[in-house]
Amino acid sequence: TEQNVLLGQNGTLQITCDAFPVPKVTWFFNDTELKNSPKHKPEVKQNVFSLTVSKCDHPDTGIYRVLVDNGIDHTEQTAKFNVGVKPKVEAPKAA
């Protein structure tokens, strides 16, 4: 799916996966593997695997991919991640 996040906000991608044995989940950004860092935080809560991108900036825009592999089978999903600025609303100036 596509995720739209405002500049400076956190954005989270998540996937639900029921598998046995428990799968290894690897996240990628533009085909580069992501490790746990202040910028990228992968988490697991039961069968929900998520990746939080902190303080989103324009370079975070791109394709995120998750690879789920439990040694028996594997699958992957991709999502487009967009970082934008909040539109400004300006009142028309009085003439």
Secondary structure, DSSP 8 states (H G I E B T S, - for coil): -EEEEETTS-EEEEEE---SS--EEEEEETTEE--S-SSEEEEEETTEEEEEE-S--GGG-EEEEEEEE-SS-EEEEEEEEEEE-----------
